[in-house]
Amino acid sequence: MFVISSDCIACGACADSCPADAISMGDEHYEIDQDKCLQCGACVDTCPTGAIAEK
């Protein structure tokens, strides 16, 4: 399971890279819909702040 921490700067890079369209803007930062997530990790490599990690 991948999660996005509060280090997210809401740049949208992760959402653009997600092949499953599982990432969307939440109240304060982007969030991953675990039901849609393919666990591919594409978002991890595109995050400029390293805010996405496997939990």
Number of C-alpha atoms within 10 A of each C-alpha: 12 19 16 21 15 12 12 19 15 17 14 17 17 27 22 14 17 20 14 13 15 16 23 17 13 10 7 10 16 24 21 22 15 13 7 12 17 16 12 12 17 15 24 21 12 17 20 14 12 14 17 24 13 10 7
